[in-house]
Amino acid sequence: MEPRENHAGASCTFGDRSSSDIVVRLRNEEGRDDWIYCHSKILSEKSKYFADRLSDKWPTCKILDSRYCVEVYCQESDYDHHINLLRLLYVVSDVLEDNSWHNVKNALGVLRVAIELGCPKIMTACVNYLEAVPWEEGEEEEILRIIPGMGSEAEPILARLQPVNPSAVMGIFMSAFRFATSSPPPPMNDIKSSAQEQLEYMITEDDDGPLLTADDKIKLEVKECVKGLFVRFFNCLEVMLLKPAEPESYETRAFLLLLSDLSWAFQILTKMEIVRDFVITWVDSSDKVVKVVEKLETTPEMVEVRFKVIEVASKVLEAISCGTVILPTGKRLQMVKLWLPVVRNTKPLIDSAVTDDEEAVTFKIDGEIWQATESSFVSIILALPSSDQAEILTDWLGKNGLYPDLTEAFEVWCYRSKVAKRRLALLGNEDGTSSGSAD
């Protein structure tokens, strides 16, 4: 076979028919058939596929047409990428310009063709580009779909998507948790909120398992951070007990932020199954919190503070009602007597604020909180001694059955009280006192 270097000394331009010595016939199943005028020297030097195809060892090399025309079949979606790759083969410099790829989608397409046609320099340039630039979510999914099947040459692209070792995960979790439970300057509150969202996402089990499984060391540090959060909350509480809270005062804004942080922290502690200390701390400080709430004005500006207090209290009440945290009878009775009036008085204020001007309400109201709180009260009340239940229900009925609706507790109390003598008679004790020797 005669050597094909008749144009080696001349300038080779992509698509130049006058200097071309070979045609790449690009075809697809839809009938598209493009003839692209190229130069065998360039194709052979930069593409293993074309080097093999144009060599004397190729089975059809003796056929005249095959020496000057190479057919390449491709999918319609890859058509433009094949043309772009052929054009890039003509770049004289060993280093392709960074703007040669235009975007991630184009670079992925060219990379796919470069691997197919064995073009190492273009493959390397594509990989370097894709490894360095940011990806949008859709592009990331495409990369995950395509790259793993491209072999070891494309593996560097996936470096940012590889699982992180547990120690690195633990380090970033704790660093983020310290920040999420701190009190940064106001301009950083949005960053703090984002950190809180991501921390909750890290330990939530959804379609994927949690990113972090908390060990004793992590749990201890998390509890210490929450303890520090409570210290700042109590300091703010003492200030608000001493002087009336003003809607736009520093103390009120700080109190509101701390309540939001406590509400978030409760969710994290619940997922980590270490919520007991939080519940006990809130129960022990509830009398002071209630005093602050009772001193708050009923203006719309202070409604959010009241609601945030109820939000935290509701979560604590739910933990108690479900038996997540076991407390003695006296503590449970205290929580009902303290928080029942607060919740009863706060709900109308929230409802009124929403009814009067829903668009003016600047905070998110979870309507399910009232149902959840009501259910918690019912469960806690039904676990109290019957005499305490009677006292609470008497007060509720005296207020014409206002929220929370304790009808279920009332019905159960009536049934239990009516059948009590019959039930206890089976134990040989008609008056309900503990049986024993009368002598």
PARO-848691 format. One record per residue (C-alpha): x, y, z; residue number from 1; residue in three letters. Coordinates in Angstrom, 2 decimals. Last residue first. Layout:
N
PT       c1       c2       c3  resi  resn
PT        X        Y        Z   NUM   ALA
...
END
This chain:
439
PT       c1       c2       c3  resi  resn
PT   -56.80    -6.60   111.66   439   ASP
PT   -58.05    -5.41   108.34   438   ALA
PT   -55.48    -7.50   106.40   437   SER
PT   -54.81    -6.31   102.89   436   GLY
PT   -56.41    -4.97    99.74   435   SER
PT   -55.39    -1.62    98.33   434   SER
PT   -58.26     0.82    98.23   433   THR
PT   -60.81     0.57    95.38   432   GLY
PT   -63.89     0.50    97.61   431   ASP
PT   -64.85    -3.01    96.51   430   GLU
PT   -61.57    -4.82    97.13   429   ASN
PT   -61.73    -8.60    96.65   428   GLY
PT   -59.61    -8.54    93.49   427   LEU
PT   -62.66    -9.24    91.36   426   LEU
PT   -64.26    -6.45    93.29   425   ALA
PT   -61.64    -4.19    91.73   424   LEU
PT   -63.23    -4.52    88.32   423   ARG
PT   -66.76    -4.14    89.60   422   ARG
PT   -65.84    -1.14    91.69   421   LYS
PT   -63.93     0.49    88.83   420   ALA
PT   -66.63    -0.07    86.22   419   VAL
PT   -68.13     3.40    86.52   418   LYS
PT   -64.85     5.20    87.11   417   SER
PT   -63.15     3.54    84.14   416   ARG
PT   -66.03     4.32    81.82   415   TYR
PT   -66.33     7.93    82.91   414   CYS
PT   -62.55     8.46    82.73   413   TRP
PT   -62.46     6.97    79.22   412   VAL
PT   -65.23     9.28    78.06   411   GLU
PT   -63.62    12.35    79.64   410   PHE
PT   -60.20    11.55    78.15   409   ALA
PT   -61.78    11.22    74.71   408   GLU
PT   -63.69    14.47    75.17   407   THR
PT   -60.55    16.39    76.12   406   LEU
PT   -60.78    18.86    73.25   405   ASP
PT   -57.90    21.29    73.71   404   PRO
PT   -59.54    23.67    73.19   403   TYR
PT   -62.64    24.82    75.06   402   LEU
PT   -65.05    22.34    76.63   401   GLY
PT   -67.37    24.84    78.25   400   ASN
PT   -64.71    26.30    80.56   399   LYS
PT   -66.16    24.44    83.55   398   GLY
PT   -65.86    21.26    81.50   397   LEU
PT   -62.07    21.78    81.32   396   TRP
PT   -61.76    22.53    85.06   395   ASP
PT   -63.74    19.43    85.94   394   THR
PT   -61.64    17.40    83.48   393   LEU
PT   -58.42    18.45    85.21   392   ILE
PT   -59.71    17.64    88.70   391   GLU
PT   -61.21    14.33    87.59   390   ALA
PT   -57.98    13.27    85.93   389   GLN
PT   -56.11    14.02    89.15   388   ASP
PT   -58.53    11.77    91.02   387   SER
PT   -58.18     9.05    88.39   386   SER
PT   -54.38     8.86    88.81   385   PRO
PT   -52.58    10.07    85.69   384   LEU
PT   -52.02     8.01    82.51   383   ALA
PT   -55.29     9.24    80.97   382   LEU
PT   -54.09    12.83    81.40   381   ILE
PT   -50.83    12.16    79.53   380   ILE
PT   -52.62    10.54    76.59   379   SER
PT   -55.25    13.28    76.34   378   VAL
PT   -52.63    16.03    76.59   377   PHE
PT   -50.55    14.45    73.85   376   SER
PT   -53.54    14.10    71.55   375   SER
PT   -54.34    17.81    71.98   374   GLU
PT   -50.75    18.77    71.27   373   THR
PT   -50.70    16.72    68.07   372   ALA
PT   -54.02    18.17    66.93   371   GLN
PT   -52.81    21.71    67.61   370   TRP
PT   -49.43    21.13    65.95   369   ILE
PT   -51.11    19.88    62.79   368   GLU
PT   -51.73    23.45    61.65   367   GLY
PT   -48.02    24.06    61.21   366   ASP
PT   -47.72    27.83    61.09   365   ILE
PT   -44.83    29.30    59.11   364   LYS
PT   -43.81    32.78    60.12   363   PHE
PT   -44.46    36.21    58.61   362   THR
PT   -48.22    36.31    59.16   361   VAL
PT   -49.33    39.40    57.20   360   ALA
PT   -50.51    37.28    54.29   359   GLU
PT   -53.03    35.49    56.52   358   GLU
PT   -54.63    38.74    57.59   357   ASP
PT   -57.47    38.59    60.10   356   ASP
PT   -57.97    34.83    60.00   355   THR
PT   -54.30    33.98    60.48   354   VAL
PT   -53.83    36.36    63.39   353   ALA
PT   -57.12    35.25    64.94   352   SER
PT   -56.18    31.60    64.75   351   ASP
PT   -52.84    32.33    66.44   350   ILE
PT   -54.50    34.36    69.21   349   LEU
PT   -57.24    31.74    69.63   348   PRO
PT   -54.56    29.02    70.00   347   LYS
PT   -52.58    30.86    72.68   346   THR
PT   -55.09    30.84    75.53   345   ASN
PT   -55.77    27.09    75.49   344   ARG
PT   -52.09    26.31    74.94   343   VAL
PT   -51.12    28.36    77.96   342   VAL
PT   -53.95    26.99    80.08   341   PRO
PT   -52.95    23.36    79.33   340   LEU
PT   -49.24    24.07    79.73   339   TRP
PT   -48.81    24.44    83.47   338   LEU
PT   -51.45    22.00    84.74   337   LYS
PT   -50.51    19.34    82.20   336   VAL
PT   -46.78    19.69    82.80   335   MET
PT   -47.21    19.57    86.58   334   GLN
PT   -49.26    16.38    86.33   333   LEU
PT   -46.46    14.76    84.34   332   ARG
PT   -43.86    15.89    86.87   331   LYS
PT   -45.89    14.59    89.81   330   GLY
PT   -46.50    11.24    88.16   329   THR
PT   -42.81    10.50    87.66   328   PRO
PT   -41.32    10.92    84.19   327   LEU
PT   -40.57     8.37    81.48   326   ILE
PT   -39.18     9.79    78.23   325   VAL
PT   -40.21     8.17    74.96   324   THR
PT   -43.36     7.12    76.81   323   GLY
PT   -45.57     8.37    74.01   322   CYS
PT   -47.19    11.06    76.19   321   SER
PT   -43.85    12.32    77.49   320   ILE
PT   -42.30    12.66    74.04   319   ALA
PT   -45.49    14.32    72.81   318   GLU
PT   -45.44    16.81    75.67   317   LEU
PT   -41.84    17.75    74.81   316   VAL
PT   -42.74    18.27    71.17   315   LYS
PT   -45.75    20.39    72.13   314   SER
PT   -43.64    22.51    74.48   313   ALA
PT   -41.24    23.34    71.67   312   VAL
PT   -44.00    24.39    69.27   311   GLU
PT   -45.94    26.14    72.05   310   ILE
PT   -42.94    28.38    72.72   309   VAL
PT   -42.60    29.04    69.00   308   LYS
PT   -46.28    30.01    68.83   307   PHE
PT   -45.97    32.46    71.69   306   ARG
PT   -42.96    34.13    70.11   305   VAL
PT   -44.77    34.31    66.77   304   GLU
PT   -47.78    35.96    68.37   303   VAL
PT   -45.62    38.75    69.82   302   MET
PT   -45.87    41.01    66.75   301   GLU
PT   -49.61    40.38    66.49   300   PRO
PT   -50.10    42.06    69.88   299   THR
PT   -51.21    39.94    72.83   298   THR
PT   -48.45    41.27    75.05   297   GLU
PT   -46.14    38.77    76.68   296   LEU
PT   -46.25    38.48    80.46   295   LYS
PT   -48.05    35.12    80.39   294   GLU
PT   -45.41    33.77    78.03   293   VAL
PT   -42.62    34.80    80.39   292   VAL
PT   -44.37    33.15    83.34   291   LYS
PT   -44.87    30.00    81.27   290   VAL
PT   -41.15    29.82    80.52   289   VAL
PT   -40.34    30.20    84.22   288   LYS
PT   -42.71    27.37    85.23   287   ASP
PT   -41.45    25.22    82.36   286   SER
PT   -37.83    25.21    83.54   285   SER
PT   -37.82    21.73    85.10   284   ASP
PT   -39.92    20.30    82.27   283   VAL
PT   -37.62    21.81    79.62   282   TRP
PT   -34.50    20.36    81.29   281   THR
PT   -36.17    16.95    81.70   280   ILE
PT   -37.21    16.88    78.04   279   VAL
PT   -33.77    17.92    76.76   278   PHE
PT   -31.99    15.37    78.96   277   ASP
PT   -34.24    12.59    77.61   276   ARG
PT   -33.85    13.36    73.89   275   VAL
PT   -30.93    11.04    73.21   274   ILE
PT   -32.46     8.76    70.57   273   GLU
PT   -30.35    10.19    67.70   272   MET
PT   -33.48    10.94    65.68   271   LYS
PT   -35.08    12.47    68.76   270   THR
PT   -31.98    14.53    69.49   269   LEU
PT   -32.07    15.97    65.98   268   ILE
PT   -35.74    16.87    66.19   267   GLN
PT   -35.25    18.44    69.63   266   PHE
PT   -32.38    20.50    68.26   265   ALA
PT   -34.72    22.07    65.69   264   TRP
PT   -37.23    23.16    68.32   263   SER
PT   -34.39    24.38    70.53   262   LEU
PT   -32.93    26.42    67.67   261   ASP
PT   -36.31    28.00    66.94   260   SER
PT   -36.71    28.84    70.62   259   LEU
PT   -33.23    30.37    70.64   258   LEU
PT   -34.11    32.52    67.64   257   LEU
PT   -37.28    33.78    69.31   256   LEU
PT   -35.47    34.60    72.56   255   PHE
PT   -32.77    36.47    70.64   254   ALA
PT   -35.40    38.53    68.80   253   ARG
PT   -37.18    39.27    72.07   252   THR
PT   -33.96    40.18    73.88   251   GLU
PT   -32.79    42.48    71.08   250   TYR
PT   -36.05    44.40    71.23   249   SER
PT   -38.46    44.54    68.31   248   GLU
PT   -41.62    43.32    70.05   247   PRO
PT   -40.70    44.69    73.52   246   GLU
PT   -40.60    42.16    76.35   245   ALA
PT   -41.48    43.47    79.79   244   PRO
PT   -38.59    43.46    82.27   243   LYS
PT   -37.19    41.06    84.86   242   LEU
PT   -38.63    37.81    83.51   241   LEU
PT   -37.35    38.65    80.03   240   MET
PT   -33.79    38.96    81.35   239   VAL
PT   -34.04    35.63    83.17   238   GLU
PT   -35.32    33.92    80.01   237   LEU
PT   -32.42    35.27    77.96   236   CYS
PT   -29.97    33.72    80.38   235   ASN
PT   -32.01    30.51    80.35   234   PHE
PT   -31.87    30.32    76.56   233   PHE
PT   -28.13    30.94    76.53   232   ARG
PT   -27.64    28.06    78.98   231   VAL
PT   -30.07    25.92    76.96   230   PHE
PT   -27.92    26.27    73.85   229   LEU
PT   -24.85    25.31    75.87   228   GLY
PT   -26.65    22.13    76.95   227   LYS
PT   -27.51    21.50    73.31   226   VAL
PT   -23.81    21.65    72.43   225   CYS
PT   -22.95    19.31    75.30   224   GLU
PT   -25.63    16.86    74.19   223   LYS
PT   -24.16    16.84    70.67   222   VAL
PT   -20.69    16.21    72.10   221   GLU
PT   -21.90    13.22    74.11   220   LEU
PT   -23.87    11.81    71.18   219   LYS
PT   -20.83    12.06    68.90   218   ILE
PT   -18.61    10.20    71.36   217   LYS
PT   -21.26     7.57    72.07   216   ASP
PT   -21.63     6.72    68.36   215   ASP
PT   -23.92     8.48    65.91   214   ALA
PT   -24.51     6.75    62.60   213   THR
PT   -23.84     9.28    59.87   212   LEU
PT   -24.87     9.47    56.23   211   LEU
PT   -28.20     7.94    57.15   210   PRO
PT   -29.40     5.19    54.79   209   GLY
PT   -30.72     6.05    51.37   208   ASP
PT   -34.33     6.17    50.18   207   ASP
PT   -35.00     7.97    53.45   206   ASP
PT   -33.12     7.59    56.74   205   GLU
PT   -32.42    10.97    58.26   204   THR
PT   -29.03    11.59    59.92   203   ILE
PT   -27.46    13.69    57.16   202   MET
PT   -30.73    15.43    56.26   201   TYR
PT   -31.07    16.78    59.79   200   GLU
PT   -27.55    18.15    59.59   199   LEU
PT   -28.27    19.61    56.16   198   GLN
PT   -31.29    21.55    57.37   197   GLU
PT   -29.45    22.88    60.41   196   GLN
PT   -26.52    24.02    58.26   195   ALA
PT   -28.92    25.84    55.94   194   SER
PT   -30.48    27.62    58.90   193   SER
PT   -27.00    28.68    60.06   192   LYS
PT   -26.17    30.06    56.64   191   ILE
PT   -29.42    32.04    56.70   190   ASP
PT   -28.58    33.31    60.19   189   ASN
PT   -25.17    34.61    59.13   188   MET
PT   -26.23    38.24    58.62   187   PRO
PT   -27.68    38.17    62.18   186   PRO
PT   -24.30    37.61    63.91   185   PRO
PT   -23.80    34.01    65.08   184   PRO
PT   -25.59    32.47    68.08   183   SER
PT   -24.36    28.88    68.17   182   SER
PT   -26.32    25.64    67.92   181   THR
PT   -25.94    25.31    64.14   180   ALA
PT   -22.25    26.27    64.31   179   PHE
PT   -21.48    23.51    66.79   178   ARG
PT   -23.56    21.11    64.71   177   PHE
PT   -21.71    22.01    61.50   176   ALA
PT   -18.32    21.26    63.06   175   SER
PT   -19.70    18.07    64.55   174   MET
PT   -21.10    16.86    61.26   173   PHE
PT   -18.01    17.92    59.28   172   ILE
PT   -15.72    15.90    61.51   171   GLY
PT   -18.01    12.88    61.69   170   MET
PT   -18.21    12.73    57.91   169   VAL
PT   -14.43    13.01    57.62   168   ALA
PT   -13.97    10.21    60.16   167   SER
PT   -16.50     8.03    58.32   166   PRO
PT   -14.62     8.09    54.97   165   ASN
PT   -16.36    10.01    52.20   164   VAL
PT   -18.24     8.16    49.47   163   PRO
PT   -17.15     9.11    45.92   162   GLN
PT   -19.05    11.79    44.04   161   LEU
PT   -16.28    14.40    43.85   160   ARG
PT   -13.85    11.82    42.47   159   ALA
PT   -16.24    10.79    39.69   158   LEU
PT   -14.44    12.75    36.97   157   ILE
PT   -11.14    11.08    37.91   156   PRO
PT   -12.66     7.74    36.75   155   GLU
PT   -12.84     8.67    33.04   154   ALA
PT    -9.70     6.90    31.90   153   GLU
PT   -10.51     3.88    34.09   152   SER
PT   -13.36     2.76    31.87   151   GLY
PT   -16.19     4.54    30.12   150   MET
PT   -19.04     2.58    31.65   149   GLY
PT   -18.86     4.40    34.99   148   PRO
PT   -18.96     7.76    33.12   147   ILE
PT   -22.33     7.55    31.39   146   ILE
PT   -25.16     7.28    33.91   145   ARG
PT   -23.37     9.06    36.74   144   LEU
PT   -22.42    11.83    34.34   143   ILE
PT   -26.01    12.14    33.17   142   GLU
PT   -27.22    12.40    36.77   141   GLU
PT   -24.63    15.10    37.42   140   GLU
PT   -25.73    16.97    34.31   139   GLU
PT   -29.31    17.05    35.57   138   GLY
PT   -28.17    18.37    38.97   137   GLU
PT   -25.98    21.08    37.47   136   GLU
PT   -22.27    20.44    37.33   135   TRP
PT   -19.37    22.68    38.31   134   PRO
PT   -16.16    22.58    36.24   133   VAL
PT   -12.83    20.91    37.10   132   ALA
PT   -13.36    17.18    36.57   131   GLU
PT   -15.36    17.77    33.41   130   LEU
PT   -12.58    19.84    31.86   129   TYR
PT    -9.75    17.49    32.84   128   ASN
PT   -11.76    14.49    31.61   127   VAL
PT   -12.46    16.16    28.28   126   CYS
PT    -8.79    17.10    27.80   125   ALA
PT    -7.66    13.58    28.68   124   THR
PT   -10.13    12.02    26.23   123   MET
PT    -9.07    14.49    23.57   122   ILE
PT    -5.45    13.48    23.99   121   LYS
PT    -6.28     9.77    24.11   120   PRO
PT    -8.41     9.54    20.92   119   CYS
PT    -9.50     5.89    20.76   118   GLY
PT   -12.57     6.10    18.52   117   LEU
PT   -15.08     4.91    21.14   116   GLU
PT   -13.29     6.70    23.99   115   ILE
PT   -13.24     9.92    21.98   114   ALA
PT   -16.93     9.47    21.08   113   VAL
PT   -17.99     9.29    24.74   112   ARG
PT   -15.68    12.16    25.60   111   LEU
PT   -17.21    14.28    22.84   110   VAL
PT   -20.69    13.71    24.27   109   GLY
PT   -19.60    14.42    27.82   108   LEU
PT   -17.84    17.60    26.72   107   ALA
PT   -20.97    18.77    24.89   106   ASN
PT   -23.18    18.21    27.93   105   LYS
PT   -20.71    19.89    30.26   104   VAL
PT   -20.54    23.12    28.27   103   ASN
PT   -18.64    25.02    25.57   102   HIS
PT   -16.03    22.27    25.15   101   TRP
PT   -13.27    24.13    23.31   100   SER
PT   -13.43    26.93    25.87    99   ASN
PT   -10.58    25.46    27.90    98   ASP
PT    -8.32    25.54    24.83    97   GLU
PT    -6.85    22.20    23.81    96   LEU
PT    -3.27    21.51    24.86    95   VAL
PT    -1.07    19.77    22.30    94   ASP
PT    -1.62    22.71    19.97    93   SER
PT    -2.42    22.02    16.30    92   VAL
PT    -6.18    21.53    16.72    91   VAL
PT    -7.14    19.34    13.78    90   TYR
PT    -8.36    16.45    15.91    89   LEU
PT   -10.81    18.92    17.44    88   LEU
PT   -12.75    19.07    14.17    87   ARG
PT   -13.13    15.29    14.11    86   LEU
PT   -14.35    15.43    17.71    85   LEU
PT   -16.90    18.13    16.94    84   ASN
PT   -18.24    16.09    14.01    83   ILE
PT   -18.60    13.01    16.19    82   HIS
PT   -20.31    15.08    18.90    81   HIS
PT   -22.77    16.45    16.34    80   ASP
PT   -23.94    12.95    15.48    79   TYR
PT   -24.10    11.60    19.02    78   ASP
PT   -27.87    12.01    19.50    77   SER
PT   -28.47    10.63    15.99    76   GLU
PT   -26.69     7.43    16.97    75   GLN
PT   -23.48     6.54    15.19    74   CYS
PT   -22.09     4.69    12.18    73   TYR
PT   -18.64     5.55    10.87    72   VAL
PT   -17.78     4.75     7.24    71   GLU
PT   -14.20     5.24     6.15    70   VAL
PT   -13.55     6.30     2.57    69   CYS
PT   -10.14     6.51     0.85    68   TYR
PT    -8.62     3.09     1.40    67   ARG
PT   -12.01     1.42     1.74    66   SER
PT   -12.90     2.46    -1.79    65   ASP
PT    -9.99     0.50    -3.33    64   LEU
PT   -10.50    -2.79    -1.52    63   ILE
PT    -7.06    -3.98    -0.52    62   LYS
PT    -7.44    -2.53     2.98    61   CYS
PT   -10.56    -4.58     3.67    60   THR
PT    -9.12    -6.78     6.45    59   PRO
PT    -7.27    -3.92     8.17    58   TRP
PT    -3.60    -4.90     8.51    57   LYS
PT    -2.47    -2.40     5.88    56   ASP
PT    -3.53     0.39     8.22    55   SER
PT    -6.33     2.86     7.57    54   LEU
PT    -8.85     1.33     9.99    53   ARG
PT    -6.23     0.66    12.63    52   ASP
PT    -5.00     4.26    12.61    51   ALA
PT    -8.63     5.43    12.33    50   PHE
PT    -9.60     3.58    15.50    49   TYR
PT    -6.39     4.53    17.29    48   LYS
PT    -7.14     8.21    16.73    47   SER
PT    -4.64    11.08    16.87    46   LYS
PT    -1.86    10.08    14.48    45   GLU
PT    -4.04     8.09    12.09    44   SER
PT    -6.66    10.83    11.77    43   LEU
PT    -4.06    13.52    11.21    42   ILE
PT    -2.16    11.59     8.53    41   LYS
PT    -5.35    10.38     6.86    40   SER
PT    -6.59    13.88     6.15    39   HIS
PT   -10.28    14.79     6.27    38   CYS
PT   -13.26    15.59     4.06    37   TYR
PT   -16.52    14.87     5.84    36   ILE
PT   -19.26    13.17     3.86    35   TRP
PT   -22.58    13.20     5.68    34   ASP
PT   -25.22    10.46     5.44    33   ASP
PT   -28.40    10.67     7.51    32   ARG
PT   -30.62     7.70     6.83    31   GLY
PT   -32.30     7.45    10.22    30   GLU
PT   -30.03     4.53    11.10    29   GLU
PT   -26.95     6.74    11.16    28   ASN
PT   -24.08     7.71     8.89    27   ARG
PT   -20.82     9.66     8.98    26   LEU
PT   -18.71     9.03     5.91    25   ARG
PT   -15.18    10.05     6.76    24   VAL
PT   -13.53    10.92     3.45    23   VAL
PT    -9.83    10.58     2.82    22   ILE
PT    -7.06    12.38     0.91    21   ASP
PT    -8.19    15.91     1.64    20   SER
PT    -6.24    18.86     0.25    19   SER
PT    -8.89    20.18    -2.14    18   SER
PT   -11.79    18.96    -0.01    17   ARG
PT   -10.89    21.10     2.98    16   ASP
PT   -13.24    19.85     5.71    15   GLY
PT   -10.72    20.31     8.49    14   PHE
PT    -7.69    22.18     7.24    13   THR
PT    -4.35    20.53     6.67    12   CYS
PT    -1.51    22.91     5.73    11   SER
PT     0.78    21.26     3.22    10   ALA
PT     3.89    19.29     3.93     9   GLY
PT     2.05    16.15     4.84     8   ALA
PT    -0.28    16.36     1.88     7   HIS
PT     1.17    13.50    -0.16     6   ASN
PT     1.72    11.56     3.03     5   GLU
PT    -0.46     8.59     2.25     4   ARG
PT     2.06     5.83     1.84     3   PRO
PT     1.36     3.40    -0.99     2   GLU
PT     0.00     0.00     0.00     1   MET
END
